[in-house]
Every structure is written in structure tokens, then in C-alpha cells.
Amino acid sequence: MSQAETAAAVRAPSPLWGLSLLRSEVGTTFRRWRTLALLGVLAVVPVLVGTAVKVQTRGGGSGGHDAGGPAFISQVTNNGLFLVFTALAATLPFFLPMAVGVIAGDSVAGEASAGTLRYLLVAPVGRTRLLLAKFATAMLFCLVAAFVVAASALAVGALLFPLGDVTLISGTTISLGEGLLRAALIAVVVAMSLMGVAALGLFVSTLTNSGIAAMATTVGLLITVQILDQFPQLHAIQPYLFPHYWLSFADLLRDPVYWDQMLRNLGLQALYAAVFGSAAWARFTARDVTV
């Protein structure tokens, strides 16, 4: 083998290196105290929601239906499984996207701030692979976070309320087993609904060397978009804002399932991921890493 071929073989990363890189990113992210704290907060939210519904019911309240919100909230006292759907609806507007924004916003900027980014790039990884590994890690966090909320809500719901056959909001009754399958599917849809936030956070993270600044900017943009989605005067642009269809997962509690808004939601999230992912790639591959 010639010297040029030997050098090329050294520079070319093995396909297994990509899996090793992803495994390393996942391990590093989920070992951080910040990640564990965020997951802990998310696990506590269903406890608070379930306790509040229980106390309100004892006081003669209606379990939340009179206060507005998704139709399934009023079903919590009849079936603890509905606490899963209620908890996901309660955490999706703020807690879940904020947690994802923190993880994604810190992904590149945190490495740069700690001085470890340049050492990662010395290895035969390639910036594209590194960026893909960080986005995949952020999406895995979305999935884990959604299932942490769902699992906590299921445990609390089983403890405080009866479990049994599930009456959907369309009036059809299904078995508890099918209800659990729908709950798992809803958790997956919720995780996929956060794809746009993950891509936005990753892009912001490539713009700065400060992890705190990247996290704050991502969360600030998220709150701003959420506010814009509430003004009736902006109805023309609201269908293009990534939070607009977040609660469309409720259509999985109908028989037959209404897919239109969920597909719009997933398509919109994929569009945001493509746009901000491309912007993050363009910025990161041209970035001069000096720290």
C-alpha cells in the first residue's frame, strides 16, 4: 500500500465509528446532572396534575372540563389512563419543549464552551457526522422525555384513579390493552412534534460558544413563537408555526382516527428540521473552531 493510500485509510472513519460516536454522545448527554434534573421535573408534573385533579374531584369539581382544554381531560377521574394524555397535553406547551431546547441548545455550544469541541473534531469523525449524532441524541431525548411523562402519569393514574376499558372522545369503547398501545403511540407523536425545536436549538447552538446563551436564546425563541400562536390577528401565519398542531395527538383518541392534522404537524416538523438542520450544517462546517 502506498503512503497516500495509507494516509487515506487513516483519515477515512470506519462505519462503526459513527455508531461509537452516537453511543458516546448519548452516554454523555444522559449522564449529565442537567439532563437527569430535567427528566426528574418532567416526571413530577404528572404527580402534580393527578393530585390536583384528585383534590378537585373530592371538592366536588368536574375534574378540569369546565376549565377548558382538550376533551379527554374530564375523563381522568373515570379512567387513570387519561392522566397520560392530560399530562402530555400539560407538558407539551412549555415543559417538554423547554427541556428539549436546553439539551439541543447546549449540544454544540456547550462543547465549545468547555473546550472539548476541537478535540472531538481531531478524531476522524467529520463535522457532518458529529452534527447528525448530536441531532439524533436530541431526538432520543425527546422520545425518552415523552415516555418519562407518560410512564409517570400512568403510575399516578393507576394509583389515584380506576383503570379499565377506555371510552374514546368519539364515544367508542376499547380495551385497556389497546388504550395502552394508543398511549405509547401518542408519546411517540409528541416526541416527533418536538423535532422542530430540536433542530432550532441545534442551529442556535452552532452560532455561539456559550452554552448558556444558546439555551436561553432557544427557550426565548420558543416562548416568542408560542405567544405569536395565541393572537387571533396572526391566524394567517399560525399554521406555519411549529407549535400550532402540537395538540393534534388528541385525534388518536377518536375512532376512526383523524390523521389530517397529525400529518400536517409531522410534515411541518420535518420542514423545520430540514431548514434549521441545513442551516446548522452550513454554519458548523464553515465554523472556525479555536476553543
C-alpha positions in Angstrom: 0.0 0.0 0.0 1.3 3.4 -1.0 1.9 6.2 1.5 -1.1 8.2 0.1 -3.4 5.1 0.4 -2.2 4.6 3.9 -3.0 8.2 4.8 -6.4 8.0 3.2 -7.2 4.8 5.2 -6.2 6.5 8.4 -8.4 9.5 7.6 -11.5 7.5 6.5 -13.6 6.7 9.5 -15.0 3.2 9.9 -18.8 2.9 9.7 -18.7 1.5 13.2 -17.1 4.8 14.3 -20.4 6.6 13.6 -22.2 4.2 16.0 -19.5 4.6 18.6 -19.8 8.4 18.3 -23.6 8.2 18.7 -23.2 5.9 21.7 -20.7 8.3 23.2 -23.0 11.3 22.6 -26.0 9.6 24.1 -24.0 8.4 27.2 -22.5 11.9 27.8 -25.9 13.6 27.5 -27.8 11.2 29.7 -25.1 11.2 32.4 -25.2 15.0 32.9 -26.9 16.2 36.0 -28.8 18.8 33.9 -30.4 16.0 31.8 -31.4 14.0 34.9 -32.8 17.1 36.6 -34.9 17.9 33.5 -36.3 14.3 33.4 -37.0 14.5 37.1 -39.0 17.7 36.7 -41.0 16.1 33.8 -41.7 13.1 36.0 -43.1 15.3 38.8 -45.5 17.2 36.6 -48.0 14.2 36.2 -47.9 13.8 40.0 -48.9 17.4 40.5 -51.6 17.2 37.8 -53.0 13.9 39.1 -53.1 15.2 42.7 -54.8 18.4 41.6 -57.5 16.5 39.8 -58.0 14.2 42.7 -58.3 17.1 45.2 -60.6 19.0 42.9 -62.8 15.9 42.5 -63.1 15.5 46.2 -64.1 19.1 46.5 -66.9 18.5 44.1 -65.2 19.8 40.9 -65.6 18.4 37.5 -62.0 17.2 37.0 -61.0 20.0 34.7 -63.6 20.0 31.9 -65.2 23.3 32.9 -61.8 25.0 32.7 -61.5 24.2 29.0 -58.7 22.3 27.2 -58.8 19.0 25.4 -61.9 17.0 25.8 -60.2 14.0 27.4 -59.2 15.9 30.5 -62.6 15.4 32.0 -62.2 11.7 31.7 -59.3 11.4 34.1 -61.4 10.6 37.2 -63.2 7.8 35.3 -60.0 6.2 34.0 -56.5 6.8 35.2 -55.1 6.1 31.7 -56.5 9.6 30.6 -53.9 11.1 33.0 -51.3 10.1 30.5 -52.9 12.1 27.8 -53.6 15.0 30.1 -50.0 15.1 31.4 -48.6 15.1 27.9 -51.0 17.9 26.9 -50.0 19.9 30.1 -46.2 19.5 29.5 -46.2 19.9 25.7 -46.8 23.7 25.6 -43.8 24.5 27.8 -42.0 21.9 29.9 -41.2 19.4 27.2 -40.0 21.9 24.5 -38.1 23.9 27.2 -36.2 20.7 28.2 -35.5 19.8 24.5 -34.4 23.4 23.9 -31.9 23.2 26.8 -30.5 19.9 25.6 -30.3 20.9 21.9 -29.1 24.4 22.6 -26.2 23.1 24.7 -25.2 20.4 22.2 -22.5 22.3 20.3 -22.1 25.5 22.2 -21.6 23.6 25.4 -18.7 21.6 23.9 -17.2 24.8 22.6 -17.5 26.5 26.0 -15.9 23.5 27.7 -13.1 23.4 25.2 -13.9 19.8 24.1 -15.3 20.6 20.7 -11.9 20.9 19.0 -10.8 17.5 20.5 -13.9 15.9 19.0 -13.0 17.3 15.6 -9.4 16.0 15.8 -10.8 12.4 15.7 -11.7 11.0 12.2 -15.4 11.9 12.7 -16.2 14.7 10.3 -18.4 17.6 11.2 -21.4 16.3 9.4 -21.4 13.0 11.4 -20.8 14.9 14.6 -23.8 17.1 13.9 -26.0 14.2 12.9 -25.0 12.4 16.1 -26.0 15.4 18.2 -29.3 15.8 16.4 -30.1 12.1 16.9 -29.2 12.4 20.6 -31.6 15.4 20.9 -34.4 13.4 19.2 -33.7 10.4 21.5 -34.0 12.8 24.5 -37.4 13.9 23.0 -38.5 10.3 23.0 -37.2 9.5 26.5 -38.8 12.7 27.9 -42.2 11.9 26.4 -42.1 8.4 27.8 -41.0 9.6 31.2 -44.1 11.8 31.4 -46.3 9.0 30.1 -44.9 6.4 32.5 -45.1 8.7 35.5 -48.7 9.7 34.6 -49.7 6.0 34.1 -48.3 5.1 37.6 -50.0 8.1 39.2 -53.2 7.4 37.3 -53.3 3.8 38.4 -52.7 4.8 42.0 -55.3 7.6 42.2 -58.0 6.5 39.7 -59.5 3.3 38.4 -58.2 1.6 35.3 -60.3 -0.3 32.8 -61.7 -0.2 29.3 -61.2 3.2 27.6 -64.1 5.3 26.2 -62.7 7.4 23.5 -63.7 11.0 23.0 -65.7 9.8 19.9 -67.8 7.5 22.2 -66.2 4.2 21.1 -65.0 1.8 23.9 -61.7 0.0 23.5 -59.9 -2.4 25.8 -57.2 -1.2 28.3 -54.6 -3.0 26.2 -55.5 -1.1 23.1 -55.6 2.1 25.2 -52.1 1.5 26.4 -50.9 1.0 22.7 -52.6 4.3 21.8 -50.9 6.0 24.7 -47.5 4.7 23.5 -48.2 5.9 20.0 -49.3 9.3 21.4 -45.9 9.5 23.3 -44.1 8.8 20.0 -46.1 11.5 18.2 -45.4 14.0 21.0 -41.7 13.2 20.7 -41.8 13.7 16.9 -43.7 17.0 17.4 -40.5 18.4 19.1 -38.4 17.8 16.1 -38.6 21.4 15.0 -37.5 22.6 18.5 -34.5 20.2 18.5 -33.4 21.4 15.0 -33.8 25.1 16.1 -31.8 24.5 19.2 -29.0 22.8 17.3 -28.8 25.7 14.8 -28.7 28.3 17.6 -26.0 26.1 19.3 -23.7 26.5 16.3 -23.9 30.3 16.4 -22.2 30.8 19.7 -19.5 29.4 22.0 -21.7 30.0 25.1 -23.9 27.1 26.1 -25.9 29.3 28.4 -26.5 31.9 25.7 -27.6 29.2 23.2 -30.0 27.6 25.7 -31.5 31.0 26.7 -31.9 32.0 23.1 -33.6 28.7 22.1 -36.0 28.9 25.0 -36.7 32.6 24.3 -37.5 31.9 20.7 -39.7 29.1 21.7 -41.7 31.3 24.1 -42.0 34.0 21.4 -43.4 31.6 18.9 -45.8 30.3 21.5 -47.1 33.8 22.1 -47.5 34.5 18.4 -49.6 31.4 18.1 -52.1 32.8 20.5 -53.0 36.0 18.7 -56.1 35.7 16.5 -54.8 38.6 14.4 -52.0 36.3 13.2 -54.2 33.4 12.1 -52.7 33.6 8.6 -49.2 32.6 9.7 -50.1 30.4 12.7 -50.5 27.2 10.7 -46.8 27.6 9.8 -45.6 27.9 13.4 -44.2 24.7 14.8 -46.4 24.6 18.0 -49.6 25.1 16.1 -50.6 21.4 15.7 -48.9 20.1 18.8 -52.2 19.0 20.5 -53.3 17.2 17.3 -52.3 13.9 19.0 -55.8 14.0 20.7 -57.2 12.8 17.3 -55.6 9.4 18.2 -58.4 9.1 20.8 -61.0 9.0 18.1 -62.5 6.1 16.2 -61.8 6.3 13.4 -58.6 8.2 13.9 -58.4 11.7 12.3 -55.0 11.8 10.6 -55.1 15.1 8.8 -53.8 17.5 11.5 -51.3 15.0 12.8 -49.8 14.5 9.3 -49.7 18.3 8.9 -47.9 18.5 12.3 -45.3 15.9 11.4 -44.8 17.4 7.9 -44.3 20.9 9.5 -41.8 19.5 12.0 -39.9 17.7 9.2 -39.8 21.0 7.3 -38.4 22.9 10.3 -35.9 20.1 10.8 -34.7 20.3 7.2 -34.4 24.1 7.2 -32.7 24.5 10.6 -30.7 21.3 10.2 -29.3 22.6 6.8 -28.6 26.0 8.4 -26.8 24.3 11.3 -24.8 22.2 8.9 -23.8 25.2 6.8 -22.8 27.1 9.8 -21.0 24.3 11.6 -19.0 23.0 8.6 -17.7 26.5 7.9 -17.0 27.4 11.5 -13.5 28.1 12.7 -13.2 26.1 16.0 -10.5 27.7 18.1 -11.5 26.7 21.6 
